[in-house]
């Protein structure tokens, strides 16, 4: 799956903060391995900080859990230079969780050549979906719990120990490679896209994997995922009792007992607050319904999807999205886990406007989300809505109506539409490009206005005619 002529190095620095330029590196961990995952060499060392112990003691203890005694007698960067730099050469692939941060620290203190760099954060977002968090320790914990401990290699230590985190990064990377291999085996289109992509991940692809098949029939994410458990019926309630537009007082009946008897397909459960949807989600999990949507159904336009998969070359984010899509199909998930801004941009460009093929499943929404779907006419005729907290409907409606207009959301929407236009007609300029440009200028000038108003508040206020005397305000309105 990955090239055998490269050496793979998982790198992790423990630092006193998240600013690579100003914060201090106080520990380094390195795990080098080959294309089979066999560890070749490791290195770990504390690093003596340049700032005084008094300046750093509280920060080091809070951020890393280390004591200053462990650091003040540690070697300097110069003393470990030779041991560190031997890992980095033209055939080294650096792997890290948010790898650019570690590379920034590395480049500040060492001369390090390398072939390419792979970030396990977006890789895990594509191949380890529906994780409660993509923090390294959360991902690693899920792997450690599901693996045979005797087969797992790690250093003694815990997270926020550099060598332990380097091993954890290796585990996440190898798991992603394993999953990616399964996807490419079932869907050769993914291997084809990797071969023709400009993305960094494509640089480590084994050239002997000669799958070169264009996307033919794209798998639609409509398969319902279940764990095979049976739903238990409640003796006191019957589904037929719930009439259309009927109002019911549930009283002290346990929520789980109510949910047991409600339909589980083509249904929306709407609650007044987000935390209530989380409680309901947990209750549904306990009665056997493990796959629940908590937003819109992600239904794609098949023609646009094919155009996207045939696009050449795919950049990093596009390739991660393609891998994510096929991995979800490979795993039998009924919907795709959109977990970063780039995912949403691509999805909005590829989504089907009339989602008639939406998967049959249960949705958990807040009242506000339900109102949004009603406004956009995204609720299918066959969908049944169970509206909990009915007495809070007016409060929820007013809360939604009073939300301020978000210019940045509008900017993201126009960006997605332009991306869609370019996908359909690469040679043509999008008719929305001028609007997008004006919107960018408008937001920039608006920020300048706000910054000017906030810069100096010591002078007494002077009233001015905003149209006549305020040239920035005039420019803003001229763009509308």
N, C-alpha and C positions, 0 to 999 in steps of 0.2 A: 504493500500500500504506500509506504514512504521509501524514499531513496536510500539505498544501502551504502552509497559513497559519501554520505554526509554523517557528521557527528552531531548529536542532539544534546544541548546543554540547558538544563532548567536552572534558572538564576533567580535568587531572591535576596534583596537587601532589607534589613530592618533599619529603620531610620527614626529620627526624633519627631518627624512630622511628614506631611504630604507634599512639601515643596522641595523638589529635587535639587533646586539651585541653592537654597538657603539653609535647609535642614541638614542635619548630620547623619551620615551612615555609620552605624555602630555595630553591625554584624553582617556577614556575607555567607550565603550558602549556595553551593554549586553541586549539581548531580549531572554527570555526563553518561550518556548511554547510546547504544547503537540502534539500528532500525528494528531490531527484534525486541527492544525494551530492556536488554541486558545492561546493567550498570557497569561502566568501564572504570570510572573514577569519581571520587567526591572530594569536596573541600569545604571546610567551615572554619570561621574564625571570628572572634570579637574584634572590633576595631577601636582603637583609642580615639576618643573625640578630641577635636581641637579646642572646643569651648571648655571652660572650667567646670568642675564637678558641681559647684554651687549653682551655676547657670542651668545645668541640665538635669539635676537629680530628680526633681518632681516630674518633669516631662518624660524622662526615660522610664520611670517607674509606672506612670499612668499608661503610656502608649505601648510599651513592650513588656512590662513586668520585670525587666532586668534591674539589677542594683548597680550603683556606680562602682562598687568594689570589683565587679566583674569586668568593668571597662577600663579603669584607670591603669591597670597593668597590662592591657592588651597591646598587641603590636600595632604599629602605624601602617598607613597605606603603603609606604615605601618598603617596609619590612615584609609585606606579603605580596608585593608586586609580581615577582617571578612565578610564585605558586598560582596566582590568579591568571596571569596573561597566557600561561601555557594552554589553557582551555580554549582560547579564542584565536581562530585562524580562518582562512578563506572557505573552509568546509564546515564551519560551525553554524548550526541553526540554534539561535537563542530562543528559548521558550519561557514565558512568564505569564503571570496573571496580572493584567494591566502592564504588559511588558515594557511599554515605552518609558514608564517611570524608572524601572530597573536599568534600562539601557542609558537613560540620562545620567543616573548616578554612576554607572560603570564608566561612561565616557569622560566624566569629570576627573576621575582619579587613575584610570588605566588606559593603556593603548590596546584596544581590542578590535581586531578585525573579525568579521563574521559574514556568512553567506546570506542569511535572511533571518527574520524574526517572526515568531508566531505567538499571538496573544490568545491564551486559553479562555479569556472572558467571553469574547463573541463566539468562539468555537463552542463553548459550553451552552451558550444561549441558543445555538442552532441544534445541538445534538443531545442536550440534557434538558428537555423542555419541562415546564410546569414546576420548576424548582421554586421553593418559597423565597430563595435568595440566590444570587450568583456570587456571593462571597466565597473565597477559596475554602474556608473551613466548613461551610455548609455543604458545598459540593463534595468535598473530601469525606465528610462524615457520612453522607449517603452512600459513597462507594465502600468505605470501610465496613459499614453495617451489612452491606449486601455481599461482601467478599469473604473468601476463606482467609482468615488472619495469617495462617501459616504460609500462604503464598505471597504475602505482601511484605515488601521491603520498605523500611523507613528508619529514620534515625530515632534515637530516644529523644523525647521532647514533646512539645506541644506547639500549637499554632502561635505565631509570633516568635518562633525560633526559626532562623533563616534556613537551616538545613532541613528541618522538618517540613517547612513550607515548600522548599524545592522538591522534596520527595512527593508532597501532596500535589504539586503542579504536574509532576511526571505522571502520577496516577490519573489525574483528570485528562491530561493530554492523551495517554495511551487508551483510556476508555473512549475518548472521542474518536481516535483513529480506528479503533475496533468497530464502533458504531458506523462510522463513515464507510468502512470496508463493506459492511453488510448492506448499506444503502446502495453503493455503487454496483454491488453484485446483482441486486434485484433490479436497479434502475441504471443501466449503462449511460443514460442521458447525463447523469451527474458526473461520471468520469469524463464524458465528452466536454461538459462545461468547464471542468477543472483544467482539462488539457488546453483549452482555448482562452482561459481567463488570464487577466493581468494581475490577479490577486496574489498576495504573498503565499497563501496556502498552496497555490498551484506550483510554486517553485520547488516544493519538497515531494511532489507526486512522483511515484515510481514510473519512469518512462516505459517500462515493460508492460504496464497496464494499458493495453492498446484498444480499450473500448472507445469507439468513435461513432457513437450512434446519436443522431439527433432526436430531440423529443418528438415522439409520435403521439400516442394517446396519453395525455397527461392524466395521472390519477387525481380524481376529485376527492377532497377531504370531507366525505359525507358518511364514512363508516362510523357507527356508534361503538364506543369502547365501553365494555362492562367487565366486571370481575366475576360474573357468574352467580352472585348471591341472589337469593329470592327475597322479595319484599314481603314483610309480615303485615297481615291485615289487622286492623283494629276492630273489635267487636261492636264498639259503640257508634261507629260512623260508617256511612256508605257514600260512595262517590256520587250515586244518583241523587243524593239529597241536595247537592249543590246545583241550584237552578241559575240560568243565565240572568245576570244583573241582580242577583239576590244579595242581601246583606245578612251577615251572620255574626252573632256574638259568641266567640269561642270560649270566653271566660277563662277558667283555670285549667282547661284541657292542655296537657303537655304538647308543646310544638311538634315533638317527634311523632306523637300519635296522630296529629292532624296531617302532617306531611306524608305519613305512611299511606293514607287513604286517597290522597290527591293524585291526579294523573301525573305521569313522569315523562311523557313525550308531547311535543308541540305545546308546551306550557311555559308561562312566565309567572314567577313568584315575585311580587314587588313589595318592598318594605320601605318604611319612611327614612331609615338611616343605614349607612353602609355597614356599621358594626352588626346590625341585625341580619344583614345578608350573610355575613361571615358565620354567625351563630347557626343560621339555617343551613348553610353549606356543610358545617360540621355534623349537624343532625342528619342530613341526607346521606353523608358519607357513612354514618353509623348504621343506617338502614339499607346500605348496599348500593346506593347511587353514587358512583365514584367520579363520573365525568359530568360536570355541571358547567354551563357557560355562565360567566358573570359579566357579560356585555353583549355586543352584537355578534351575529353569526358571521364568520369570515368566509364569504362565498366569493369565488373568483370568476371572472370572465374568461372562459376557456380560450378564446382566440387571443386575448391579450397575454394570457399565461404562456401560450406557445411562443408568441413573439418574444416574450421576455427570456424564455429558456434558450431561444435561438440567437439571442443578442451576442455579439462578439466585439470586443472582449468584455467579460464581466469584471467589474472592479471588486475590491474586497467585500464591501457590504452586500453587493448583489449576489456574489458567490455564497456568502454566509446565508443569505435569505433562501437561495435555491436549495442549498444543502438542508436547511431547516425544513423547507416545504416537503422535500422527498423523504426526510427522516420521519416526519409526522405520518406520512402515508405508509411508510414502511412499518411503523410501530402501531398502526391501527387507530391513531387518534382521530376524533371526529372534527376537530378544529385546530387551527394553528395558534401557537403561543407567540403572540407579537410582544416582544419584551424589550424593544429599544426604539429610538426615534426613527432610525433608518428603515426598520421593519414597517412602521406605520406609513412612511412616505411611499414605499414600494407597494404596500397593500392598497392604499387609497388609489394608486394609479392602475391597479389590476382588478379591483373589486367589481363585482357584477352589480349593476344598478338595481335590477329587479331580481331580488334574491329568492326566486321560486324554488330553487334547489337546496334551500337551507336544511341542514341536518335536523333530524327529529331528536330533540333533547330538551332538557329543562334549563331555563335561564333564571338567574337570580339578579334582580335589578333593584336599584333605589327608585323611589317615585320619580325623581328628576330624570333618571335614565329612561324610564318608561315614557315620560312626557316627550323626551327627545325623539324616541322611536315613533311615537304617535305623530309628532310634528313632521318627521321625515317619511311617514307612511311606510315604515319598515316592519310593521307587524302583519304577518300573514293572516289571511281570512280564517285558516284552520287553527290558529293559535288561541288557546284559552288563557286568560289572565286571572290570576288570583291576587287581589289587591288587599294586602294586609295593612293594618293601621289606617283604616279608611277615614277615621276622624281627623287624621293629620294631612289629608289630601290638599287642603287649601294652603296650609303652611308650606308644604313641599312645593306647590305651584308658585307661590310668591317668592320663595327662596330662589327658584330657577329664574323667574322673571327679573329679579333684582341683581342678577349677576352682571358685572360690567362687561362690555364688549372687549374681546381680546384680540388686539391687532396681530399678535404673534401667531395665534391660531389661524387667522386668515392668511397670513404669510405662508404657513405650512401647507394649507389647503391649495393655494395657488402654485406652490412649489411642486406638489404632487400632481396637479393637473398638467403642468408643463412637462413633467417627467412622462406622463401618459401620452401627451401629444408627440413627444420626441420618439417614444417607443413605436407609435403607429406610423409616423412620417419622419424618419431621421433627417431627411434633407431639408425639411421645411422648418421655418421659425414658428414657434407656438404663437397663436394669436393672443395668448394671455401674457406673453413676455413683457409687453409694455406696461400692463397693469402691475405685474410683479415688480418691475423696476421702479415705478412710481411709488408703490407701497413701501419698498425698501428706503427710498429717499424720504418719504413721509415720516416713517418711523425714526429715521436718523435725525431729521430736523426737529421732530417732537422731543427726542431725547436731549437735543441741544437746548431747546427751550427750557425744559425742566431743569437741566444742569445749570443754566444761567440763572434761573429763579432761586435755586438752592445755594448758589455759590456764596453770596454775601447778604446776610439778613440783618446786618448791623445798621444799615442806613434806614432812614424813615421811608415808609412806602410812598410811592408816587403813582397816582392813577394816570393811565395813558389809554388812548383809544387804540384798541388792539389791532384794528384794521389799518388805520392811518399811520400810526407811529411805529408799530412793532413790525419791522421788515421780515423777521423770521416767521411771524404768525401769518403775514401776507403770503409768503412763499408756500407755507403749508396749505393754505386755502386754494392757492393757484393750482395746486396739483390735483385737487378734487374734481 
